[in-house]
Amino acid sequence: MKLTKEEKDILNGAQGQTKAKIMKTLVEFGDLFDKKIKICYYNL
């Protein structure tokens, strides 16, 4: 799954561990379904 720089930063914990865990789950779902999905991380 392709991520933007901001999404990668969230995944790496730049905005806290809770958001990082949520982003990890979203990435895992994206990889599972092997589709490009739009992540609405601004609602996290």
Backbone hydrogen bonds in HBPLUS format (Angstrom, degrees):
<---DONOR---> <-ACCEPTOR-->    atom                        ^
c    i                          cat <-CA-CA->   ^        H-A-AA   ^      H-
h    n   atom  resd res      DA  || num        DHA   H-A  angle D-A-AA Bond
n    s   type  num  typ     dist DA aas  dist angle  dist       angle   num
A0008-LYS N   A0004-THR O   2.91 MM   4  6.17 155.7  1.96 151.0 157.9     1
A0009-ASP N   A0005-LYS O   2.88 MM   4  6.16 153.6  1.95 148.5 155.9     2
A0010-ILE N   A0006-GLU O   3.02 MM   4  6.33 155.6  2.08 146.1 152.1     3
A0011-LEU N   A0007-GLU O   2.94 MM   4  6.19 161.2  1.97 147.5 152.8     4
A0012-ASN N   A0008-LYS O   2.91 MM   4  6.15 140.9  2.06 143.7 154.4     5
A0014-ALA N   A0009-ASP O   2.93 MM   5  5.34 167.1  1.94 151.5 147.3     6
A0013-GLY N   A0010-ILE O   2.98 MM   3  5.16 162.2  2.01 109.9 114.1     7
A0016-GLY N   A0013-GLY O   3.18 MM   3  4.97 165.5  2.20 108.7 107.7     8
A0020-ALA N   A0016-GLY O   3.15 MM   4  6.34 151.0  2.24 141.8 150.6     9
A0021-LYS N   A0017-GLN O   2.94 MM   4  6.13 154.5  2.00 147.3 152.6    10
A0022-ILE N   A0018-THR O   3.04 MM   4  6.34 157.1  2.09 148.2 154.6    11
A0023-MET N   A0019-LYS O   2.85 MM   4  6.03 162.9  1.88 149.6 154.5    12
A0024-LYS N   A0020-ALA O   2.90 MM   4  6.07 154.0  1.96 144.0 151.5    13
A0025-THR N   A0021-LYS O   3.05 MM   4  6.30 155.5  2.12 144.5 150.2    14
A0026-LEU N   A0022-ILE O   2.99 MM   4  6.33 157.6  2.04 150.9 157.0    15
A0027-VAL N   A0023-MET O   2.88 MM   4  6.13 157.3  1.93 153.1 159.1    16
A0028-GLU N   A0024-LYS O   2.92 MM   4  6.14 156.5  1.98 147.7 154.4    17
A0029-PHE N   A0025-THR O   2.97 MM   4  6.26 155.9  2.03 149.4 155.5    18
A0030-GLY N   A0026-LEU O   2.95 MM   4  6.18 157.3  2.00 144.9 151.5    19
A0031-ASP N   A0027-VAL O   2.85 MM   4  6.11 155.6  1.91 151.3 157.6    20
A0032-LEU N   A0028-GLU O   2.84 MM   4  5.97 153.4  1.91 144.4 152.5    21
A0033-PHE N   A0029-PHE O   3.01 MM   4  6.21 161.1  2.05 153.3 156.3    22
A0034-ASP N   A0030-GLY O   2.92 MM   4  5.80 110.2  2.42 129.2 146.3    23
A0035-LYS N   A0030-GLY O   3.37 MM   5  5.85 150.4  2.46 152.4 158.9    24
A0034-ASP N   A0031-ASP O   3.17 MM   3  4.74 143.3  2.31  90.1 100.9    25
A0043-ASN N   A0040-CYS O   3.36 MM   3  6.16 169.7  2.37 117.2 120.2    26
A0044-LEU N   A0041-TYR O   3.01 MM   3  5.23 165.5  2.03 111.6 115.8    27
